């Protein structure tokens, strides 16, 4: 689930970075959110049942 959110946010950031320079602050905010999600996923990892 987190990986899906990370990939979606990363793709949106890349599209925005290439296409819309006007919304630069919001696009970089998406990148920060994507990195936070990735770090959380790496720290928690998969917990055995």
WOPEPE-V34255 format. One record per residue. N is the residue number from 1. RES is the residue in three letters. PHI is phi as a letter, one per 40 degrees, with the letter a starting at -180 (999 if undefined). OMEGA is omega as a letter, one per 40 degrees, with the letter a starting at -180 (none if undefined). D_LAST is the distance of its C-alpha to the last C-alpha in Angstrom with 2 decimals. Layout:
# WOPEPE-V34255
N&RES&PHI&OMEGA&D_LAST  N&RES&PHI&OMEGA&D_LAST
This chain:
# WOPEPE-V34255
1&UNK&999&a&17.37  2&UNK&c&i&18.49  3&UNK&c&i&19.85  4&UNK&c&i&21.87  5&UNK&c&i&23.32  6&UNK&d&a&24.15  7&UNK&c&i&25.95  8&UNK&c&i&27.83  9&UNK&c&i&29.00  10&UNK&c&i&30.03  11&UNK&c&i&32.02  12&UNK&c&i&33.67  13&UNK&c&i&34.60  14&UNK&c&i&36.11  15&UNK&c&i&38.05  16&UNK&c&a&39.31  17&UNK&c&a&40.23  18&UNK&c&a&42.27  19&UNK&c&a&43.76  20&UNK&b&i&44.17  21&UNK&c&a&45.45  22&UNK&c&a&46.54  23&UNK&c&a&43.05  24&UNK&d&a&42.11  25&UNK&c&a&40.63  26&UNK&c&a&38.26  27&UNK&c&i&37.20  28&UNK&c&i&36.41  29&UNK&c&i&34.43  30&UNK&c&i&32.23  31&UNK&c&i&31.79  32&UNK&c&i&30.79  33&UNK&c&i&28.20  34&UNK&c&i&26.80  35&UNK&c&i&26.67  36&UNK&c&i&24.92  37&UNK&c&i&22.19  38&UNK&c&a&21.91  39&UNK&c&i&21.81  40&UNK&c&i&19.09  41&UNK&c&a&16.96  42&UNK&c&a&17.86  43&UNK&c&a&17.23  44&UNK&c&i&13.79  45&UNK&g&i&12.60  46&UNK&c&i&9.24  47&UNK&c&i&6.45  48&UNK&c&i&3.79  49&UNK&c&none&0.00
